[in-house]
């Protein structure tokens, strides 16, 4: 695929993610117009709005997988890995602001999504075993807090690294063993 075609496709996907997050009823023609391409260009890649939505979910999940890989959750020191993870996911949330309830129900990404969740859960277990997170909180609590803090941090006007700083500080002081 030509470089300009790749750019157009990414623009369609990111524009679609933003517009569909704002209004789930947004049509393909409106997305194409906002992305600066003809709707026929969109339909050449996606036969339907549902296919476009699945592609948006796939692109977001790919970005999440890349953020998780970059964080090195299994080998980096916990605070470093946590910051990298937070920064990466904040950037993903800002670039791909999709409606997550529908995304979670998308069958085409369930296996990949499950692997990402398992990787993050293993990281939280490691952090708990190393004494970074308290072990006396209810099961799933740290994971739920991380998810909520990621959503809050993603909406902050600060840069992703600054928002990640705030998230990590909030998390470690809230459930940290320090």
N, C-alpha and C positions, 0 to 999 in steps of 0.2 A: 504494500500500500504506500502511496506517495506521502511525503511528509505533510503536505497541506491537507490531504484526506485524513490522516491520523489526527491532526490538530482539529479539523472540523468535527470528527467523531467524538473526540474528548470534549470539545465545546458543547456539542449536543448533549452528551451525557451529564456534564456538570451543570449545564443550564437546566436540563430536565430535572435533575436532582433538586436544585434550588426551587424551581417553579412548582414541582409536585409537592415539595415540603410545605410551600405556602398555600397551595390549592390542589388537593389530590384529584380534582376533576379537570385539571389543565389538559388540553388536547395537544396532539402531536403538531398540528399546524402552528399553534401559539409557541410551542417550544422551538420549533424550527425557525420561526420568525425572530424570536429573541436570541437564538444562537447565530443568526445571520446566514442561515442556509435555507434552501428551498425545501419544502416538505417532502418532495420526491427524493431528495438526498437522504432524508431520514428513513423513508419507506424502502429505499434500496438496501439499507442495513437491517431494518426491523419491519417485519410484515404487519405488526400490530403494536398498539400502545402497550399491551402486556409484555411483548418481547422487548420493547424499549425499557420498560420498568425492570424487567429481569436483568437486562444488560447494566442498568444503573446499579442494581443491587450487587451484581457480580463485580463491577468496577470498585464499588465501595468496599466489598469484602476483600478484594485483592489489595487495596490500600491498607486495610486493617492487618492483613497477613504480613505485609511488608513492614508495617510499624512494629508488630510483635517480633518479627525476625530481627529487626534493627535494635530492638531493646535488649536482646540477648538475655531473656528472662531466666534461662537455666544457668548461665555462667557468670554474668556480671554481678558485682556486689549489689545487694538488694536496693539500697537507695539510688544507685546509678541506674539500674534497670528500671526501677519504678519511674524515675524522672523521664528516661527515654521513652518508656511506654506511654506515659501521660502526654508528653509533648507530641508524640506521633499520633495518638488517638485524637487529641485536640485538633491537630491539623486535618485529620481525616474528617472529623465531625464538621469542621468549617467548610471543607471543600465538598463534601458529600452529605448535605443536610437532609437525608431521606427520612420518611416516616417509618420508624423502626418496627412498629407493630406489624405492618404489612410485610416488611422485609423479613422479619422472623418467620413468617408463614410461607415464604417462597421455597418450594420444594427443591429447586435446582441448586440451592446453596446450603442445604441442611448439614451435609456431611462436613463440608469445609468449615462452616460456622461452629459445629461441634468440636472440631479439632482446635480452633482458636480458643474457645471457651475452656477446653481441657488444659491448654497451655497456660492460660492465665490462672486457672484454678491451681495448677501445679506450682506456679510461681508464688501464689498467696500461701500455699501450704509450706513451701520452702521458707518464705519470709517469716511465717509463724514459728516453724521449727528452729530457725536461727534467732528467735527472740525479738525480731523487729516489730512484729504484730503480736498483740496479746492473744493468748490461747484461751482465755476465759470468756470470750464473747460468743454469742450464739453462732452456730454453723451458718455460713453464708453471709454473715453480717459484713465482714470486711469487703467481700466482693460487691455486695449491694451498695456500700458506702462509696467504693471506688467508682462504680457506675454512675452514681448520682453526682459525685464530685466532677467526673469527666464531663457530664452534661452541663453543670454549672460553669466549669472552667472554659468550656467551648464557647460559651456566650459572653465571656469577658472581653472587653475591648483591648486588652493588653495582648502582646505578642504571645505566640504559643509557648516559648520558653518561660516567659514570666508567669503565664497562667499555670504551667506545669510546676513552677516553683511554689506557687500558692497552693496548688493541689497537694503536693508532696508534704509541705509543711502542715497543712490542715489534717491530712491523713495521719501522719506520724504523731502529731500532738493529740489527735483524737483517739486513735486506737493503738498508737505506738507504745512500746514498753519502756521508752526513754523517760 
